[in-house]
C-alpha cells in the first residue's frame, strides 16, 4: 500500500514491485501442491502486474531491474499463455449444452483439451520455480543500486504514465471500431491502465469504482478475444479428431483390412459446436461495440482523476 504519492518514484515503485513479486513467489510455491491450475493463474496475473509496474517506472529502475530481469519475466509470462487459452475453451465447453448430435463431439473435445492442458502445464512447470527464483535472486543483489534522491515524485510519474496509457487505450478503442482484430490490442491497453490505477487504490477515493468499470470492459473484450481464438483453433481440433478416427480404423491392419467410417468421427458435432461459438462471438462483439463509447468516457475520467494527484 502507498502511504503518500509525494515519495520518490524509485521508493514507491520498489515497494509496489516487491509486493507483486512476493505474490508471484507465493503462487509459485503452490505449484506442486495439487492446485496447479489456480496457482498458475495467480502466478500469471502477478507477473503481468509486475511487468506493467516495471514498464511505467523503467527510466528510474534500470540500476535495479536490468534487461536480463525484464527478459526473464517476459519469457516466463509468455510460457503460460497457451495454457490459459485451453482453460478458457474448456470452461466454455463445460457451460455449453449441445443438441444430441454434438454431445459426443463435445465430450471428445473436452477430453482432448484436458489432455493438452495437462501436457502444457507439465511443460510450463518444468523448471519454472527455479527460473523465477533465479530472477528473484538476481534482483535481490541489485536492489541496493537504486538512487532514491534527485528523482521525481511518484505522483508526477504516475500522472504522466496514466495520461499516456489512457491515450493509448482510447486510440486502441477507436481502432477496434474499425478492425475486429484490434479488440485484443485495446484489451491489453486497458489492462495497462488498470494495473497502474491499482497502485492508487489506497490514496484516491474514486479508484475502486474506476477499477471495477475498467475490469468490466476488460471482461467484454476478453470474451471477444477468447471466442476468436477458439474459432481459430477449432479447425485444428477437427483435423486432430479426423486423424484419430483414421488411425483407429487402421489400428488392426495386421489382422484385417481397414474399414473407414463413412463419416469421420465427430465432424458433424464439431460443426455444430463451431456454429454455437460463432453465435456467441457475434453476441460478444455486439456487447463490446455497445459498451465502447462508455469505455472511451471512462478513460477520460481516469485522466481527470490522474490530474488531481
N, C-alpha and C positions, 0 to 999 in steps of 0.2 A: 504494500500500500504506500501511496505517496503522501508525505505529511505537508509538503509545500512545493508549489511549482516554481518557486524562485530559486531553488537549489541549482547548482551547476548541472548541465546536461549529462556530463560524464558520471556524476554520482548517482543521479536518478536512473539513468539508463542501465548502469551496472546493477543497481538493486532490482530493477524490473527484469532484466535478462537473467540474472542469477536465480530469481524466483521461478521463471519459466523453465530454466534448465533443471531446477530441482523437481519440478512437476514431471519433466521428461524422465529424469532419473528414477523417480518413484514408479512411473509407469513401466519403465524398462525392467525394474526389479520384479515386477509382477508377471513378466512374460512367460515364465516357466511355472506358473502357479495354478495352471488349469483354467485360467480365464484369459487366454492369449488374445482372443478377438477384441474384447473390451480394452485390455491393456494396450494393444497395438493401436487402437483408435485413439486412446488418450495420449499415447506417445506421439502419434502423427500430429494431433492438434497442438500439443505443447511445442513441437518443432516448428510448426507453421507460425505460431505466435512469437517464438524466439526469433525466427528469421525476419519477421516483419519489424520487430523492435530494432534488430541489428541494422536493417535496411534504412530505417529512419534516422538512426544515430551514427551511422558509419563514419562520417568525417572525424568524429571525436573518439571513436573506439578503435581505430586502426592499430594503435600500440598494443591493444589487448586482443581483439578479435581480428586476426590476420586472414589472409587469403586461404591458408591451409584449413583453418577452422570453418570458414564460410563454405568452402568446397565440401568438406566433410559433412556438414549439416545438410547441405543441398542434396548430396548423394544419398544420405540416409532417408531424407524425406521422399525423394523420387522412388526409392526402392519399395515404398509402402503403397504407392498409388494404385497399382493393378489390383491388389487385394481388396481395396476399398470398392472398386468398380464391381467386383464379383459379389461382395457382401450386399451392395445395393440391389443388384439384379436378383439375388436370391430372396431378398426381402420383398421385392415386387411380386415374384412368383408365389411366395407364401401367402400373400394377400389376394392373389388372383384366383377366382373360381371359374374355370372354363367349362364350356359345354362338354358333353361326354367325349366327342371325337378328339379333343385336345388334352384330356386328362392324363393319358399315358405319356404323351409328349412332355407335358408339364412336369410329371414325376421324373422322367428321364433327365430333363434339363436341370432340375433341382439337384439330383444326384451327381450329374456331370459337373455342375458348378461347385458343389461341395468338395468333390474330388480335386478340382482345380484349385479351390481355396486352400485346402489342406496342403497341397504341394507348394502353393505360393507362400503361405505362412511359414512353412518349414524352411523354404529358401531364404525368406526375409530374416527369420530368427537366427539363422546360422551366422554366427559371428557378430550379430547386431549389438548385443550388450558390450562386447569387447571394443567394437568400433566407437560406440558412444562414450565409453569410459576413457578411451584414448583421447577423444576430443576434450572431455571434461578436464583431464589431467593436463593437457596442453594449455588450456585456458587458465587453469589454476596457477600455472607457473608464470603466466604473463600478466595477471591482474594488477600486480603492483606497478606496472609500467604506465598506468593511466595517469594523466595530468589533470588534477581537479581544479586547477587555477587557470585564469585567463581564458575561460570558455563561456559561451552564452548560457543563459538560464534554460532550464527545461521548458518553461513557458514559451520563451522566444522560439526555440527549435520546434516544439510541437505545434505551435500556431502556424508556422510556415509549412510544416510537413502535412498537417491536416488540410490546409488550403490547397497544397499541391495534389494530394491524393484525392481530395474531393473533386478537383478539376478533372483529374484523370478518370475518375468514376463517372462524372457527368458526360465526358466525351465518349466513354465506352457505352453508356446507356443510349446516347444519341446514335452511335454506330449500330447498336443492337436493334434499333428500329428499322434499319435498312438491310441488315445481314443477320440471319439466324445464327450463323457461326460465331458472331461476336458476343452472344449472350454469355458464353463461358468467360470471355475476357472481362466482361462487365462484372461477373460474379467475383472474379479474382480481385479486380479493382475495389469492389465493395468490401471484400474481406480485409484488405489493407487498411481501409478507413476504419472498419470495426475494431481491428486489433490495436490501432493507435488510440482509438477512443476508449478502449477498455482501461488504459492506463490512467484515465481521468475519473474513473468511477467514484473514487473517494473524495474528489476535490471539486466536482461540479454537479449541482443537483439535477440538471436535465440529462445527464449522461445515461442513466438506466433506461429512460424512455426512448432515447435515440438509439441505444444499442438494441432494444427489443424490435424496433422498427427496421433497423438495418438487418437484423437476423432474419426477420420475416421475408425481406426482399431477397436475401441470400438463399433462403429455402425455395422460393419460387424459381429463381434462376438455376439452382442446383437440380431441381426436378427436371427442368427442360434439358439440361446437360446430361443428366444420368439416363434419361429415356433416349436421348440421341445416341449415346454411347451403346446402350443396349440394342437399339435398332441396327447400329453399325456392326455389332458383334454377332447378331443373330444368324446372318448367312454363314459365318464360320462355324457356329454351333451346328447348323443344319448339315454342313459338309462333314463335320465330325460324326454326326448321327448316321449319315449315309455310309461313311466309311466303316463305321461299326457294324452296320447291317450287312454290308457286302462281306466283311471279314467273317462274320458269323456264318454266312451261307457257305463259305469256303473252308470252314474250320475242320470239317471231317472229310476233306478231299482224299485222304488216304483210303477211305472205305466206300465213298460214294461220290457220284457226280454232284456238283453244286446245284442247288435249286434256288435260283434267285427269286426273291419275293417280287410279285408283280408290281407292288408299290413299295418303295423303300420305307423302312421303319420311321415313323413319326413325322414324315414330311408334311402331311395334311394338318396334323396337330400343331406343328411349328408355324405353319402359315396362319392358323387361327390366332396363335399367340402373337405373331407379328402384327396382325390387324388390330388386336387389342392394344398392343404397345403404341401403334401409330395413333389410335384414337386418344389415348392418354397423353401422348406427346403434343398433339394439337390443342388439347384442352389446357395443358400446362403452358404452352406458348401463348394462348389467348389470355390466360390469367396474368402472365408476365406483361403482355402488351397493355392490359387494362391497368396494371399497377405502376407502369413505368413513369407516368407524369408525377405520381406521388413520390417515387424514388428520387426523381430529379429535385423535387422540392425539399425532400429530406436532406439531400446533400447540401443544399443551400443553407438549411437550418444548422447543420454541423459547422459550416464555415462561420456563420454568425456566432455560434457558441464559442468557436475557437478564438475569435477576435476578442472575447472577454477574458482570456487567460492573462 
